[in-house]
Amino acid sequence: MRWLSLADGHDELGQWVEVEQARVVHLDTPLAGKVASLVSGSDALRGAELAAILQIDHLFHKRFDECSSGERQLVRIAHALADSSEALVLIEPFRHLDRFRVEHLMMLLSRLSGLGVRVAYTDRTREHSSSVTFHVNPTVNEPWLVVTDVSYRHPLQASYAVEHVSYEAKQAGLTICIGTNGSGKSTLLELIAKSVRPLYGKVKWAERPVYLPAEQEYGPFPHVKNRRVAQLQAVFASEASLFLLDEPSVGLTEQERVQFERALTEKAMTAHILCATHDERLIQAADRIVCLSNGTLVFDGDLVEYRKRSTLWSHTSSS
């Protein structure tokens, strides 16, 4: 398994594709339909095996658009692997995945390499880039948000994506929303942004929040080369009092990430930021942690208390 650099001046991707006659799989391509049909295709057995290995068989009854960003990424990968190609290049396969899914996917791709499937991938987080600047405009108005006992489930689904969740924000600060892929983080942000309406409960805010979705392909600046950076620059330039950021650091290089973290901390001094992420460094910068599991709020407190109570943090954190 090989990492291919896409940095300026490198053409590792083109060279590898030419030599290996590899199929390039862009994992940001929108899919539609039931997960079962997307994964299985014409070979139900291979689809079932891929689903078991990637641990997505429980998603078979869902439509693609009902999956979380991390779940969609795994479905896209299974859809690509179902083709039985001898050589593959996966473009940014680890985007939106929690650290446990990343480790599991790395193991799977290594196993495929051992079975004779030549696999390469790109990962922008490993690239070096020039420094970027995020100009932060301070917020004047006080943030005010009250979420009362909201519940939501996708159409035709028996289980709730978010169930009986309450949340308040009446002062500036950085709240990090954590949880595994499919835990309900993105849906909660959509509910607060009023992109979807809760089946039960209420969402009230003093002014409309700035909402940045996880799938950067659906945000502004469609023709900008480094689209995520441009989107984040627009976020920090806003004078809004409430921000909803879904996996904002995904795909940033180390140099971009350092500047983003600095700007995020500065912005949180005057505005309230609710950020869904798997990024450990952002978690360590949080004033408040909320954790979701199967759509339910299982923790709401400060970082110190979270560190005391979290078994996973104490065993997996790099700090």
N, C-alpha and C positions, 0 to 999 in steps of 0.2 A: 504494500500500500504506500502510495507516494503523495506528498504534498507538492502542489504546483503553485509557484509564485505568479501573481498577476501584476506585480509592481512595474512601474514604467521602466522600459529598457529590457524587460524580460519577456520572452515568448515561450516559456516552458510549456504552457498549455497547448499552443499550436504545434510545437515540436512533438510533444508526447502523443497528441491525437494523430498526427501524420504517421509517426513510427508504429504506433500500436493499432492503428485503424480503429480508434476508440469512439464510442458514442458519447457525446456530451449531453448531460442531463441538467437542465436549468430547473432548480427546485423552487423557483418563484412563479412558475407557470400555474395559473388558476385551473383547478379541476372542478368537475361537476358530477353529481350523481351519488349513488350509494357507495360507501367505502368498500363493501363486499365486491361489487362489480369492478371498481377501480383496481383493486388488488389482485383479484382472481383472473380477470380477463378470460382467455380461452383455456386456461389450465387451473382448474379449481384446486387440485392437490398442491401445486406450487404456491398458489395464493394462500392456502391455509397454512403451509409451512412457513412462508415469509411472515405472515401475521403472527404466528406463534413465536417466532424468533424475535420479532420486533415488539412483541407484547401489545399488539393492537387488535387482536381478535375480538375484544369487547366493543370495538368501534364498528363492527360490520353492519349493525342495524342503523347506523347514523348516516346522514348525508354529509358530504364533504364540508359544506358551509356551516354545519352545526358543530364542527370540531374546533378545538382551541388551536392557536397558532402552532404550538409544539406538536399537537396531534396531527395537524395538517402536514407538517414537515415529515413525520414518520410515514404517513400515507403516501406522500409523494415519492419517498425513497422506495417503499414497497412497490409502488406502481412502476418505478424505473427498473427495479431488479427483476420484476416479473417477465421482462423481455428476454432474459437468458443471453444477454450479450457477453462476449468473451472479454471485452475491455470496456470499462466505463470511466468517465470523468464526472464526478458529482460536484456541482457548483454550490458551495456553501452548505454542506449537508448538516452542520451542527447548529445552524441558526435556530433560535427559539427553544432549544432543548435544555431541560434542567441537567445538572451535572451528572446525575445517575443515568439518564438516557444517553448523554454524550459518551460516557464510559461504556455503556452497553453497545452502542452503535459502533464505537471503535473496535470492540471485540468482534462484532459481527463482520465488519469489513475486513478485519485481519483474517478471520476464518475463511471468508470468500476468497481472499488472496491465496490462502493455503490450499484451496480447492481448485486453483487454476484460473480463477476470474481475476483479470488484471484491473485493479482499482486505483484510481487517483482522485484527488479532491482539491478544492481550493478552500482557503480559510483566511478571510481578510484580517481577522484579529491577529494573525501572525506576521502580517506585512509591516514594513516600515513606511512611514509617510511624513511629509512635511508638516510642520506645526500649523494648527488652525486657531482661529480666534472666535470666541463666543462673547459677544457684547451683551452685558446684562443690564436691562432697564429695571429700575426698582419699581415696586408696586405701591400705589398710594392707598387704595381701599383695603379695609380689613376683610379677610376671607370669611365666608360663612356658608357652611354646608351641613345639612342634616339628612341622613339616610335612615329611614325608620322601617325596620322589619321587612325588607324587600325579598321577594322570591320571584324566580323566573325559570321557566323551562322552555326548551325549543319546541316548536310545533311537532305534534305526534310523538313526543318523547315522554316516557313514563317518569323518569327521574329529573330532578331539578338541577339546573346548572348552578344556580345560586338559591339558597334557602334560608329564610329568616335572618338576614344579615342587617345589622344596624351599624352606623358609623357617623361620627360628628367631627367637624373641623371648624374651629372658630378662632384660630390663630395661625400665624405663619409657622412653617416647619416642614421637614421632609419625612413623610410616611412611606415606608417600603412595604408593599404587598407581596408576600411570598406564598409558595405552594407548588406542588409538582404540576407537570403538564396536565391540563384538564381539570384542575382543582376549582376553577371558576374565576380566576383573577381577571381575565380579559372581559368576561361577561359582566363582572361587577363594575368595571370602568365604563363599559358601554351603557349600563343602567344609570350610572351617575351622570354621564354625558347626555343622557336621554336619547341615545341612538336607538335603544330599544326600550319598551315600556314594561315595567314590572307587572306580573300578574297580581301580586299583592304588595302592599306597602307603599311608601311614598319617598320621593327624592325632592328635596328643596335646596336651592342655592340662591344667594343674593345676586350673583351675576353669572352669565354663561361661562363655563370653564373652557380652557384651551385643552383640546383632546388630541393626542397623538397616538394613532393605532399602531399595533405591533407590525402589521404588514405594511412596510413603507411604500409598497407599490401603489397603495390606495390613498396616499397622502399627497400634499402639494409638491410642486417642482418636479413634474414627471420627466423633464428633459435635461435635468442637471446631472452631471457625471457622478458626483458624490452626493446623492440625494438625501441620505440620512443626515449628514452634516448640515446641509442647507435647511432641512426641516427643523433641526435643533436650534440653529441660529435664529430662525424665525420665532421659535418658542421663547427663547430667552429675551428677545427684543420686545415681546409683548408685555404690556403693563397690567394684564389680568391678575386677579387675586387667587385664582384656583387653577391648577394644572393637573391633568390626568395623562400620565406618560406610560405607555405599554411597551416594555422592553426597549427603552430608548438607547441603550448602549450596544445592542446587538449589531455586529458588523463593523464596529469602530476599531481602528488600529490602536496600538498602545499610546501613541502620541496624541491621537484624537481623544482617547478615553481620559487621559490625564486632564486635558483642558475642559472636557465635558464635566468631569467630577468637580472641578473647581467652580465652574459656572453654576452647576446644580446647587452646590452648597451656598453660594452667594445668593442665588435667586430665592432659596428657602428661608433667607433672613427676613424677607418682606412678603412672601406669598406662601400659600399652602400647596405643596406638591404631593400628590399620591402617585406612586410609581410602582408598577408591577414589574418584577425582574427576578432573574436567577443569579444576578451578578453579585458575588460575595463582597466586592469592594463597595458597592452601593449600599449593601446591607450594613456594613460597618460604619457608614456615614449617616445612618438613619437616626432621627429623633424618636421615631415610633415604628413599631413593627406590627403588622396585622398578617395573620396566617390563615389561609383557607385550605380546607380539605373536603373534597367531594361537595363543594358548594357551601360548606358551613364554616363560619368563623370559629376557629379553635384557639386563637390567641390574639390579644390586643394589648400591647404594653410597650415599655421602652426597651432599648437594646440590651441594657444590663440584665433586666428580668428575663428576656428571651435567651440570652446566653446561659443563664443559670438553669433554665428549664429545658432547653433543647438538647436532646441526646445527639441528634444528627449534627448540630453545629459543633459540639465539643469533639466529635470524632472525625469530622470532615473538613472543618474550617482550616484554611491555610494560615490563619493569623496565630 
